Amino acid sequence: MHILSAVTFSGGSPTSSAELITLRNRDGLIAQFTDYGARWVSMWTPDCDGNLSDIVLGFDTIDGYLTASERYHGAIVGRVCGRISNARFRIGEQEYLLASNDVYGTPVRNHLHGGIDAFHNRYWKFHTYISSSGEEAVEFTNNSQSGEEGYPGNLQVRVTYLLKNDNTLRMECEATTDRPTPVNLTNHAFFNLQSASGPAERKNVLSHSLTLNASAIIECDGELIPTGRLLPVNGTLLDSRLPCTIASSLVEEHSQIQKDKGFSLAYALDTKETDELNFAARLSDNLSGRTLEIYTNQPSIQVYNGYFMDGTDIGKNKTPYYSSAGIAIETQGYPDASNQPAFPSILIDETKKYRHITEYRFPRD
């Protein structure tokens, strides 16, 4: 079992070093994070035989994250995750121009995941603490100045990861501002629930079973920009309300799926008005016996099977990451909501705080 350490997580030069934070609970689960991007870098959970294995894709050193083709492994993504059409939006009569950094589509013209030097590419301040119930936590903070990547308003962001003794990792994201600005944060971890100790042992996630609490998908065009329409999933390959393997979603051509390759799909969750978190997704693997359940207060979820991965990135245990090496399940607000008046607003101002809570639950049985 190779758990990352502060020594192995350093890079090859003084400029490529990062802090590594390790949380443990009384059941032996281990979650690790780094200040570079407030990233979730590993999650050690037991299989059906009680053997611990890391289920989060990533790298053994910070250099891996700095040079990866897939730049968002485990990172907090913002100020606004996903794509913003034409790299611009309006608040009232004022138009704001953002960085055009999305390489998907021709020409490069859309805004992706907060921009170039966005939250995933920043070193966050942090401190660790023990909660009142005796559970380990880490809190990351980041101050984003007005005008960064084109966004208005000074933004103070806090992200807390709490590893609970009931085998839940709770993520809470909060943000405040001094003027109206859009905020939509997510964590971009890729999960693979199979056990592995080397590159020949871990397979892809195509045999994983996925359940989503969503009866509609947010339709997107060829550049993965929402059209503004919600499409019912009933009777289509997009319907994951009952458990289905990831492979089964790729067997036929669909406007929102690339056959035999992959998908990046935004679902409108079926939520209830409640003080409790809503069930969003369940991922399970029969071989390892592991299950991941996701609960959130967010209205949407993005699922992406990493079909852009081509083996160039060499991850943990010298594992090359190809398409479907893992799956990202990202709780968030509706994508491109700043340009879609019918979507739930992601604007906050000096009187309204942003608060995103997601729990990643790992049932014992």
N, C-alpha and C positions, 0 to 999 in steps of 0.2 A: 504494500500500500504506500503510494508516494504522495503524501500531502505536501502542498507547497509550503516552503519556509521563507523567512525573510531573506535568507542568504541566496536561495535559488531564484528568488523573484527579482533580484537585482539584474540590471542590464549589463551590457558589455562596456559601458563607459559611465563616468560620473553623472553625465546629463541624462542617462536613461535608467534612473533608479526610481523606485516608488515604494511606498509603505504597504505592507501586507498586514491585514487585520484578521484574526481568527476568532470566531465565536463557537462555543460548544454548549450543548445542553446535557441534561442529566441522563438522557437515553443514548448519548454517544454521537449524536449528529454533529457535523462540523460544517460551518459556512464560512467562506473566506471572501474578503473584499480588498480593494485597493483604492487609494486616494486618486489614482489616475482615472478620471471619468466616473468616480464613485461606483466602480464596477463590482459586480458579483462575479468572482472568479472561480469559485468551486462550491459544490454542495455534496457532502458525503452522506449517503443514506444507505440503510441496509437492504439487501435483497431478501428473497424468501428463506434463505438459509442463514440470515443474520450477518452476511459479509458486507462490509462497507465498500462503496465505490462512488466515484465522483460522477455526477450526472450532468454537469454543466460544461459545455465546450469552452475551450480557451487555450492558454499557452503557459508554458513552464516559467517563462521569464517575461519581464516587462517589454523587452525588445520585440517579442512576438506580437504584442498588442500594438506597439508603435509602428510596425512595418506591415501589418496584415492587410490583405486585400479587403477582407470583411472587417471594417473599422469599428463595428459597434458591439462586439462580443461583450455581453454582460453590463454594458454601460447604461448610465442614466442619459436619456436622449432628450434634448430640448434646446431652446425654449419650447419649440413646437416639434413634436415627432411627426414622422410621415412626410408627405409631400404637400407643398403649397404651390398651387397652380401659377405658372408664369412668374414665380418668385416675387409676388407682390400681394398686398391686401389693402383694404381701406378701413379706416375707423372714422365714421362720419364723412367729411369732405376731404380728409387727409389721406393720401396714398403713401404707403411705405414700401420701399424697394429692398428686397432681401438678396442675399448671396444666391447666385444660380449655380448650384453645386451637384445637381442630380445627373449622374451619367447615364441614367436609363432614359431612353428616348432620344430623338434627334430633332433639332440641336439640343445642347445642354441648356435648358431654360427654366427648369423648375427648381424649387428650394427643397432640400432634403434634410430632415433630422436636425434642424436648428442651425445649419450652416457649416462653415469650414472649421473655424476655431470655436466650436460650440461646446456644450457641456461634456460630451464624450471625450473631448480633446483637452480638457482642463484638469489641473491638479486641485482637488478640493481640500479644504481644511476639515479636520475630523477630530472626534474624541470618542473614547469608549466608556461605557458605564454599565452598572448593574441595575436593573429595574427594581421597583419596590417588591416585586414577587421573586426576586433572585435570579432573573434571566439576563443573559448577556446581550448587549446592543452596541451599535456604532452609529454615530450621527455625523453626517457630512454636511458642510455648508459651503455656499458659493454665492458671491455677489456679482451680478451681471449689470454692467453699466448701460445706461440709455444709449442707443445707437449701435450696440454690438450686433453684428450680422444684419443690421438694418432695423432691429426691433426698437420700439419706443419704450421709455420708462426704465427707471432703475429697478432691478428685481433682486430680491433676497430669497434664496432657495435653501431649504433644509430637507435632507433625505435621511430617514432613520430606518435601519434594518434591525429587527429584534428577533432573536432565535428563541422561540418559546419552548417550554418543557413538554408541550403536547405535540411536538414535532411539526410546528408551524413556523415558517419564516414570514414575518409581517414587515411589509415595506410601506412606509408612510412618507409621502412627498408633500411639502407645503411651500407656498410662495406668496410673497407680498410685493406690492409695487406702489409707486407714487403717482402713476398716471395710467390710463387704460392701455392694456397690452394683452395679446393672446398668450396663453400658457397651456401646454398639453404635454406632460411628461410621461415617460414610460421606461421600463427596464427592458433591454434588448438581449437577454440571455437566450442561448440556444440549449435545449435540453435533449439528452439521449439517456433513457432510463436503463439501458443495458449495462451489465457489468463488463469491465475491461481492465486489463493491466498492461496491454501492449497494442500496437497497431493492427495486429492480425486477429485480435479477439473481439473488438467492438465493430458491430455492423451498423448499418444505417437505421433510420427510424421508420422505414416503410412498413414494417410489421406492427408498429405501435398502434394502439387503438385510441382514437380521439373522439371526445364528446364535447359539443359546444351548445350552450344554452342560447340559441339564436334561431329565430324563424325567418330572418331576412338578412340579406347581404347588402353592403353598400356598394353599388355598382361603380366600377372604375373603367376608364378608357384604356387605350393601348399604352399609355404612359403611366398607368396606375394612378391617375387623377380621378377623384370621384365625379360622377356625372350629376349628382344631386338626387338620383333615384335610389330607392330601396327595392330590391328584388326578393320576392318570396323564394325560399329555398325548397319548398315542398316539391317532391318529385324530381329533384335534380341531384347531380353529383355534389352539390354544395351543402346538402342537408346532412348535418352531423349531430342532430339532436339525439339520435340513437348512436351507440358506439359503432364506429367503422374504422377500418385500417386506413392509414395515410395512403398506402398503395392503391386502394380501391377508388380514391378520388382522382387518380391519374390515368385511368384506363381508357377514357374517352375524351374527345375534344370538347372543350367548352370555352365560351368567350372569356371567362375569368380564370381559366386553367390552361397551362401548357401541357398537352398530353405527354405522358411518359417522362415529364421533366419536373414541373413544380407549380407552385402557386404562392401568391402574396395577396391574401384575402382579408378584407375588412368586414367584420360582422357587426350588426346592430344587436346588442344583447337584449334578451327578454328580461327586463328588470322590473322590480316591484318597489313601490314607495315604502321604504322601511328603514329603520335605524341599523338593521343588520346588513352585512355585506351580502351581495347577490352571488349565487353560483354562476361561474362563467365557463369553466372548462375542466375536463378531466382527461389526463393522458395516462395510459397504462401500457405495460409491457408484460406479456405472459411469461417470457423466458426468465426474467429476473424476479417477477412478482411485484415489481414496484408500481406505485400509483402516485401521480401528482394531481391534486385538486386545486383549482384556483378560484378564489372568491374576491370580489372587488366592489367598489362604489362607482366605478366608471361605466359609461354607457356602451362602449365599443371594445372590440378585441381584434387585433391583427394577428393572423397566423401566416408564417412564412417558413417554408421548408428548406431555405438556404440554397435554392437551385442555381444561384450564381456561383456557388463554391465549385472550384474546378481542380482541387488538389494542390494548388499553389501554396496555400497556407498549411504549414506543418504544425499541428497542435500538440497538446499534451501527449507524453509517451511517444513522441515522433510520429503521431498519427496524421496523415494527410486528410484534409477535410474536402470531401466531394459533396455534390448535391445530395440533400437529405441526410447529411451526417448528423444533423440535429434539427430541431424545430423551435422557432421563436413563437411565443404565445404572449402578445403584448397588450396588456390592458391599457385603455386610453380613452380620450374623447374622440368624437368623430373626426376623421381625417379631412383636411382642407376646410374645416368649419369656418374659417375666417372669410372664405369666398362662397359659402353656401348658406344663405339666410335661413333656409328651412332646417338646417342642422342645429342641434343644441349648441349654444354659444360657449366658446372657450375664453372669452374676454374676462379679465379681472380688472379692478381699479383699486384706488386707495381705500375703498370701503368694503371690498370683497376679497377674501383670501382664497387662494387655490389650495385644495386639499384632496389628495389622491391616496387611497388606501387599497392595497392588494395583499392578500394572504396566499402564500404557497404552502399547501398542507400536504403532509406525507403520512397518510394513515398507517398505523402500526400493523394492521391486519388487512 
